């Protein structure tokens, strides 16, 4: 489950760090960034899903990456999400890690002026940022007026925070993508280039990367866009409709019925 969404200089969000609970109601005025906050997760899912990588994720939202930068200032933006690791996977990791954090910086590569991944890191952490900072209060203003940091990407040049483990690391300067086992000293590197996601090309080895593969799969399969269709919502929902919620809302009665049956 996603526990936190963080964005720096992304579209209308100068800086936001939003804790996400099991059940969340997000209320704010028009143009406050509610949809943009949710698009952080969708952008990262597109980044991992699309064969063309970061270029396709950007092109699906704007013709110019600078159009996705806050007030069109600068040439890059940063996104990060944290997710709680399922208990079954925590047991496999001896309970050392409770959270996975995925960070990216997207912008123009200075040498070529191409849309690129300027940084990409996946961390395992002992606890979520919300847990580190104490229990989240029940009501907050959205978006909170937080002073923006210089970066939300934990720099590869700095010392690793205590208890953290870097599993995936794209170093754009050298062109190398590093992969480190979650539980052993095994590590390897590839040269994927600045346009392709390292997480998308993580080796399919569940012994070395059980949490990272689970997280990638969650992005690929667990993110759903909603495009409710008023005509479909007004019509009776057919028997035999799928129980998984459809983006147009056509099977909403069956979803509610299924939830009630399982409650």
N, C-alpha and C positions, 0 to 999 in steps of 0.2 A: 504494500500500500504506500502511495506517495505521502510523505510526511512534510515536505517543504518545497516550495517553488521560489526561486530567486532569479531576478533579472536586473541587468544594469544597462541602461541606455537602449532599451528595446522598445521601438515604436513610441507609444505615449507614456511608457513607464521609465521615468528617470532612474529610480531605484526602488525595488520592492523585494521584501523578504517575508513571505506569507506562510505561516504554519498551516498545514492541512490535517484535519482530524478525520475520524471515520465517517462522520456526517457533517457536512459543511454547508452553510447558507452564506452566499456571498452577495452582499447588498451594497450598492454604491450608485452615485448619480450617473447620468449619461456621460459617455466619453471619459469615465474615470479609469478604465483599463481592465474591467472585469473579463471581457472576451480575450483581451490581449494576454492576461495572466494565464488563462486556460490554453491559449495558443502556444505558450512556452513548451508545454508537454507535447502538443501536436507537432511543433517544429522539430523537437528532438526525435520524435517518432519518425517523421519524414526523413530526417537526416540519416537515420539508421536504415530505413527501408529502401530509399531510392538508390538505384544503381549509379546515377550520376552524382550522388552524394549531396554535398552542401549546395552546389549550384542549383539543383532541382528544388531543394527545400526553400531557397531564397526566391527562385523564379516563380514558385507557386504563390508568392505573397506580394512581390514587387519587382518591377523591371530593373531596379538599381538597389544594391544592398544598402546604399546610404539612405534610401527611403525608409528602411527599417530601423535606422538609428534615431535616437531621441532628438527631436527638433532638427533632424538632419545635420546634427553636429558630429563631427568625427567620421570615421570610416569603419567602425567595428562596434559590436555589441557582445554582451556576455550573458549566458544562461546557465542555470544550475538547478538540478532537482535532487532531492534526497528521498529514499524509499526504505521503509522498514523491512529487514530481511525476515522471511517466514521462519517460524520456529523450527521446522524440520531441517532447514538449511543451517540455522544457528547451531543445532546439535552437531551437524557434520563438521562445523568449524570450531567445535569445542566451546561455543559460546563466546568467543573472543570478539566477534563483530556483531553489531545489531543493526547497522545501517550501511547503505551504499549511497555514495554521492557521485554524481556525474556532472562535469563542468565542461563548457565549451566557450571559445571565443571565435566569433565569425566576423570576417571583414575582408578588405582588399589586401592581397599580398603585395608588399612594397615593390618587389622586383618586377613582377609581371602585371600588376593591377588586376589580377583575377580574383574572383570570389573564392575564398579559401577558409579552411579551418586553421586559424592561427594558434589555437591551443585546444587540446582535448585530453581530459584526465578522468579516470574512474578510480574512486577510492573506496576502501572498506573502512568503516569507522566503528568505534565502540558504542556510540549512541548518536541519536539525531541532534541537530542543532537546537531544536525545541527543548529536548531533555537537558542539554547542556546549560540552557539559559533558564531552566525552571519551567514549571507548568504554565501553559499558555492561558491567558485570561479569556473569559467567555466572549467578550465583545470588544472588537477593535474597529477603528475607522479604516476604511479602504479607499484609496491606498494610504498607508501611514506615511507621514512626512518624515522619512528617515534620511539622514545625511548620507549621500552616496559615497561608497569607498572608491579607491582608485581601481580596484579589481575585485572580482569574486572568484577568480581562478587561482587556486593555490599554486604558486610558482614552483616550477621544477628546480629552480636555482636555490630555493630556500629549504631549510631543514624540514623534514617531514614532521607534521604535528604528532605528539606522543600518542601511541596507540593506533595510528592510522597506517594503512597499507596501500601503496599505489599499485594497481593491477594493470591498468592501461594508461599509456602516456604517449601522446603525439608531440614530437619535438620538431616544429616547423623549420627551425634554423638549420638543422642537420638533415632533415628529410626522413628521419627514422621514427618508426612506431615500435614502442617497447611493450612487451607482454610479459607479466610476471605471475607465476602461479600464486594462487590465493593461500597456499599452505606449505609450500616448499621453496627451495632456492632456485627452482627451474625458472629460466627466463629466456626470451628469444626476441629478435627484432626483425621487422620487415620494413620495406620502403614503399609505402602506399601512396605517397604524395600528399600535397596539402588539400586536395579536393575530396578525398575519400575518407570516410570515417574509420577510425581504428576499431571502435566497438563493433561496427557492422562486420568487420573482417576478423573478429576474435576467433581463434581456433576452436573448433567444435569438440572440446575435451572437457567433459563434465567432472572428471577427476581433478583437473587442475583449475577449472573455472566454473564451479557450480553456481555461485552467486551471480557472477557476471553474465552467464548464459541465461539464468532465470530473469535477470533484470532486462537484458536485451529482448528476450521473448515477451516480457510484460509490455515493453514499448511497442513491439511489433503487433501483438495480438490484443492488448488490453486497452488501447486508446481508440475511442470511437467518436466520430463526429456526429453531431445531431443537426438535422435539417428538417424540422417538423413541418409536415404538410397538413394544412388546415382541412383540405378536402378529405384526406385519408383519415384524419382524426374524427371527422363527423360521421363517416360511414361505419356500419357494423363491422366488427372484426371477425374474419372468417374462422370457422372451426379448423383446427389443425395448424393454425399460425404458429410460427416459432416462438419459444418462450424467452429467447434472448432478445432484448430490446432492439427494434429496428430503427434506423436513423430517422425515418419519416413519421414514427409514432403510430403506425397503422395497427400494431399489435399490442398497444398499451393495455387494454383490458386483460389480455392473457398474461401479461407480465405482472400486473397487480394481483391477479388471481393466483399466480404461481408463488408470489411473495407471501400472500396471505396463507396459502397452504403450508408453506415452510416455516411460518412464524411460530 
